Amino acid sequence: MLGGLATGLKAVWKAVTRSSTTKFGFAVTASIVAIAILAPIIAPYPPTAITGPSYGSPSLKHLLGTDDIGEDVFSQLLWASRGSLLVAFGAGMITTLLGVIVGLAAGYYGGRPGEGLMRLTDVVLVLPTLPVLIVIAAFAPPSVFLVIAVIGILSWAPTARIIRSQTLTLKTRPFVDTSRMSGMSDLEIMLRVILPNELSLVFVYAVFAAVSAVVIESGLDFIGLGSISNLSWGIMLYFSLSRDALLRGMWWWFLPPGLMIALLGTGLILLGYGIEKRGWVRV
Amino acid sequence: MLIRRPHLPSRLSSSYLRNRLVAALIVFLAVWVINFIIPRLEPGNFVATLSSRPDLTPEQREKLIELFGLNQSLWVQFLKYVQQTFGSFPPSFGVSFLHYPQTVWSVVSLALPWTLLLIVVSISFAWVFGVLLGTALAWWQGSKFDSFVVGASSFMWGVPSYWLGTILIYLFAIKVHLFPAALTGTGGPPLTILSHAFLPILTLVLLNLPINAMVVRNTMIDVMREDFMFAARARGIKLRTLMFGHAARNALLPSITNLALNFGAILSGAYLVEIIFSYPGMGYLIEQSALNRDYPVLEGVLFFSAIIVIVANLLGDLSYVFLDPRVEY
């Protein structure tokens, strides 16, 4: 069962180390993950400790200045990587899991059940995630886990579509017939024979889902409907915007959180491009 | 080797168009039902929130609960929803809390054209210039210029639209007084509207253009590696003709598919841009309604947002017929 997946993962790793673009993407992503893990050690202050004057300018003590109540912005920036990565990986996982299940089933079984699943996919595809989240949040500010779940449940349609079309092609290949004749069950064929061949594509779509999830969550935060208990770069942007950071000339409070979201996106996407076999980025 | 021709939808006038429209109709009905369900997932929410509003007297609250049928069973509420949707044209979708006694439709229909203006103009620009840029990138593939745009497009995927919009406001409206920062929807002569809508449109073009250029670039590079391209070169057809005549044409379809597939995300980005610019479209409306707990309008905006995505997907599918010569109609 795990043999096929292990082979697929090995191919993914080989693709990571293949080109300099992918290596760069991996380095950026890995650095952000490291920041999130090491936040308690490398952050100079706890994120919500009052350690300086309000609206302080950058100094050696406070690299990115302080916010309206005197909390250290640089420490918040490091800690907030945890909140944003939680959304990226949580929503990315749910999206990928649902998309792969629906796509594999629809492609492999085809016929009426497959058609039914694709109609469901069509419906999910047109439900715009942010407006749905806003409507839900209008009743009560949702917990970050509800936000992650909603983003995941509304984002799997593109993954399901591409996995279905790949599965439709793959299942006509001779090696699938061979596997069937050797007595493998449908589930085994799907997971051990077909899925490993689609793993690079799955990864690319997971990466895009993760990036979109962070951007959407930050949008919800920006409106003021996000979960404040989960410190993320979106929450930082919300506070800096609502305290008119840019109008006060405090670009060091406003620019870094958005830059970090974009950097996380760049890292993940360059990683994803390189891993897809047909490779988007061939520089 | 036997080459199986892919099954292509033929005869737009008959089965393809009909199937596509039926599919869109099914999606529409499903979204319409989901739109009823989402706000009612937690029973009593409407009522609970109404009761917690200090600005309402108990009498007003009672009246509102009765007016919206919140004390009735879900089934009766659903019948009311049916009646509000299909009872009249255009559908009223009930009465707004905030803009009482205006109907949801009269509130939403004021915002809808502004959003359509923003989206249609910015997506058109992003598409046309994305195709041009993508073609240029494929031509100069591997150059420094190419690497730069590839990097920039990966970067743009993760840029929150409201963050970019705020930076543009700061640069072009506050530092340099080139364009107005907000209050886009004051109307007036076309030039005034344009100058007010310029920065929101610029934000969305900047976000969507590099992504579209990447799709075009990569499709063209893929097509250039196909066997028939080698065969065509062997026959002596100029690379320039192949690139701009054949490969670029092949790249138009995936770029449109990509736009259609991502339209929900594009719309979400546009809504956030509207909010930051106080641009009076659907995004601004949904924010105001969420902050003021105007549930009927929230439902209305959600519904019409889904309709915009459905129509965009339908147009994306139908554009195949016009761009792909193999699809007959």
Boltz contact constraints between the chains, C-beta under 6 A:
constraints:
  - contact:
      token1: [A, 122]
      token2: [B, 27]
      max_distance: 6.0
  - contact:
      token1: [A, 123]
      token2: [B, 27]
      max_distance: 6.0
  - contact:
      token1: [A, 123]
      token2: [B, 30]
      max_distance: 6.0
  - contact:
      token1: [A, 126]
      token2: [B, 27]
      max_distance: 6.0
  - contact:
      token1: [A, 126]
      token2: [B, 306]
      max_distance: 6.0
  - contact:
      token1: [A, 126]
      token2: [B, 309]
      max_distance: 6.0
  - contact:
      token1: [A, 126]
      token2: [B, 310]
      max_distance: 6.0
  - contact:
      token1: [A, 127]
      token2: [B, 306]
      max_distance: 6.0
  - contact:
      token1: [A, 128]
      token2: [B, 264]
      max_distance: 6.0
  - contact:
      token1: [A, 128]
      token2: [B, 267]
      max_distance: 6.0
  - contact:
      token1: [A, 128]
      token2: [B, 268]
      max_distance: 6.0
  - contact:
      token1: [A, 128]
      token2: [B, 305]
      max_distance: 6.0
  - contact:
      token1: [A, 128]
      token2: [B, 309]
      max_distance: 6.0
  - contact:
      token1: [A, 130]
      token2: [B, 268]
      max_distance: 6.0
  - contact:
      token1: [A, 131]
      token2: [B, 286]
      max_distance: 6.0
  - contact:
      token1: [A, 131]
      token2: [B, 302]
      max_distance: 6.0
  - contact:
      token1: [A, 131]
      token2: [B, 305]
      max_distance: 6.0
  - contact:
      token1: [A, 134]
      token2: [B, 286]
      max_distance: 6.0
  - contact:
      token1: [A, 134]
      token2: [B, 290]
      max_distance: 6.0
  - contact:
      token1: [A, 135]
      token2: [B, 38]
      max_distance: 6.0
  - contact:
      token1: [A, 135]
      token2: [B, 298]
      max_distance: 6.0
  - contact:
      token1: [A, 135]
      token2: [B, 302]
      max_distance: 6.0
  - contact:
      token1: [A, 138]
      token2: [B, 290]
      max_distance: 6.0
  - contact:
      token1: [A, 138]
      token2: [B, 298]
      max_distance: 6.0
  - contact:
      token1: [A, 139]
      token2: [B, 45]
      max_distance: 6.0
  - contact:
      token1: [A, 158]
      token2: [B, 261]
      max_distance: 6.0
  - contact:
      token1: [A, 211]
      token2: [B, 157]
      max_distance: 6.0
  - contact:
      token1: [A, 211]
      token2: [B, 158]
      max_distance: 6.0
  - contact:
      token1: [A, 212]
      token2: [B, 265]
      max_distance: 6.0
  - contact:
      token1: [A, 215]
      token2: [B, 160]
      max_distance: 6.0
  - contact:
      token1: [A, 218]
      token2: [B, 160]
      max_distance: 6.0
  - contact:
      token1: [A, 219]
      token2: [B, 272]
      max_distance: 6.0
  - contact:
      token1: [A, 222]
      token2: [B, 162]
      max_distance: 6.0
  - contact:
      token1: [A, 223]
      token2: [B, 287]
      max_distance: 6.0
  - contact:
      token1: [A, 246]
      token2: [B, 170]
      max_distance: 6.0
  - contact:
      token1: [A, 258]
      token2: [B, 160]
      max_distance: 6.0
  - contact:
      token1: [A, 258]
      token2: [B, 163]
      max_distance: 6.0
  - contact:
      token1: [A, 261]
      token2: [B, 158]
      max_distance: 6.0
  - contact:
      token1: [A, 261]
      token2: [B, 160]
      max_distance: 6.0
  - contact:
      token1: [A, 262]
      token2: [B, 155]
      max_distance: 6.0
  - contact:
      token1: [A, 262]
      token2: [B, 158]
      max_distance: 6.0
  - contact:
      token1: [A, 262]
      token2: [B, 159]
      max_distance: 6.0
  - contact:
      token1: [A, 265]
      token2: [B, 157]
      max_distance: 6.0
  - contact:
      token1: [A, 265]
      token2: [B, 158]
      max_distance: 6.0
  - contact:
      token1: [A, 266]
      token2: [B, 154]
      max_distance: 6.0
  - contact:
      token1: [A, 266]
      token2: [B, 155]
      max_distance: 6.0
  - contact:
      token1: [A, 269]
      token2: [B, 154]
      max_distance: 6.0
  - contact:
      token1: [A, 269]
      token2: [B, 157]
      max_distance: 6.0
  - contact:
      token1: [A, 270]
      token2: [B, 154]
      max_distance: 6.0
  - contact:
      token1: [A, 280]
      token2: [B, 218]
      max_distance: 6.0
  - contact:
      token1: [A, 281]
      token2: [B, 150]
      max_distance: 6.0
  - contact:
      token1: [A, 283]
      token2: [B, 147]
      max_distance: 6.0
